[in-house]
Amino acid sequence: MRFILGDLLADLAAEEHGYGAVIRNGNGEVMAAISAKGGAVRDSEELEVMACCKALEFAIDASFMEVILEGDNALVMKTVSQAQPNFSRLGLIYEDIWCLTAGFRAISVSCVRRSANSAAHALTRFVRLSDNEIVWMEEDPPLAMDALYLDSSLLN
């Protein structure tokens, strides 16, 4: 199974957010990672829903078909895992997520402690320094090395 840890960081005053995701294998080794900018968001729930959607899109683009989606917002992870009609303002994004999950051979959704998501947080902070989307394939992002080590020790 592949682990996806996604996160977003918002600067609501600047009307933009950063997005970071790390895909690991069962041994905790980095298979792929991404750091990119996004548009304006309203609140932290919207940030987390967008993180899930972007992480799943990235996993599909990188050709991973068996994933465990991990995030640190319990409400969002519960809603993603239930796949029931959602009539909130974020309902359409949840529907996008459910459509994306249908494309995987196997998927599991779980909530993790925020401390287990530090590599994705490091990638979101990096976005402020770059105007471009950056993708790492089968290599550790240098800017998140300490966080990757910490996360992998928490996964094992």
Beta strands, then each sheet from edge to edge (+ up, - down):
strand 1: 2-11
strand 2: 16-24
strand 3: 30-38
strand 4: 66-71
strand 5: 106-111
strand 6: 134-137
sheet 1: 5+ 4+ 1+ 2- 3+ 6-
end
